[in-house]
Amino acid sequence: MAMAGNSTGRSVLSEASESLRKYISVGAGINALVSRTREALSELREADTLLTQIANENNRISKAELENIGNSAFDTASKYGKSAAGYLTEFREASRAGYRNAAQIAELSLAAQGAGSMAGELADRFITAADKAYGLGGSVSKLTEVLDGSFNISGRNAISMTELAAAMSAAGEQASRLGIGADETAAMLGTMISEAHQSGAGAADAFENILLLIRQVEDSGKGIDAESLTRYGEACRALNVSLKETKNGITSLRDPVEVLKDLSEAYSKLNAGDTRKTNLLDAAGGGITADALDAVLNNYDLYEQMLSQYAQGAGSMAKKAAQTAGSWEGSMNRLSNTWTDTIGNIADSDAVVTLVNGLNGLLSVVNSVTKGLGSFGTIGIGAGITAFVKNFA
């Protein structure tokens, strides 16, 4: 009888333990569901706030258009493994910048962020700087060409796209003003970053200085005065390279890239201790400008290679962005977008309220019951809890 009693006791305890395990498992699942629902509602509130800002700042957008923007945010963001709020933030910034095609510009920014692992602020600055510098008029196809070319240079030369983007954003307008194309700018800056081991900001500053010296433009803010320009011109002439040319009786300054090519040919033939080499670098102002100039003149073939890579860059950004979107983080963001969008579909009805209240009610029971499970004496209530869960379901 004792053995039978012990066996029965163990059986009851085992059943109670199994019931409790199942119950706690159910409770954990419900808790996770409630948590994800609350997160989704929080994300929906953020999206709604952004949509409200967009509407308040742009009277041209109708209520129907605003609804379409909100509905498309999840699908567009998921293409790049980003959040819907991230897309709407970019839409808002593009709209603030005056772009009529804000949706396309916002998507372009998401692609750049994903492909280059760069912050939204830098991607936006890169796009707007390129647009302004080269007068692209907000053309997504032309902006994509600039981004594709730059991404191809970055990918094929192990250059940080963040640094290259920062450099082009800083130097693009000045370079364009002095006659340098986007492709030449990207290749020159890429060479400087790669071979002089400079940051994007440093390369941009050095490139601007070099261009000002070649184009004989004074800039007090950069310490370039008339004497600096004369010294640089003399250092170039010592290498049989002139900054000017005469055509049809008219003398004008030469193209900066042609000047750098001629300097490279002469410079690379000089011995390490040749004073003409030292004089040229000193005339450039020394420091990072001299380092950048030395890098370009010693590696002009690399510059030409990058120039070719820029021209062959079609599709580079999209390929990189797709890789990022397929990553673990991108996949999780897509899953989150799908769940949030699903909750959003029923957020205007009573269903979501009923769901959350029902789950919260059940969790209240879970919490109150589990507080009392401090000993084996109370474990037997597991069977009753399991019965409750079955009845609830």
Protein Blocks (a to p, Z undefined) as FASTA:
>chain_A
ZZmmmmmmmmmmmmmmmmmmmmmmmmmmmmmmmmmmmmmmmmmmmmmmmmmmmmmmomkb
cfklmmmmmmmmmmmmmmnopafklmmmmmmmmmmnopaklmmmmmmmmmmmmmnopafk
lmmmmmmmmmmmnonnopaklmmmmmmmmmmmmmmnopafklmmmmmmmmmmmmmmnopa
fklmmmmmmmmmmmnopafklmmmmmmmmmmmmnopacfknopafklmmmmmmmmmmnop
afbdceehiacdddfklmmmmmmmmmmmpcfklmklmmmmmmnngajllmmmmmmmmmmm
mmmmmmmmmmmmgoklmmmmmmmmmmmklmmmmmmmmmmmmmmmmmmmmklmmmmmmmmm
mmmmmmmmmmmmmbfklmmmmmmmmmmmmmmZZ
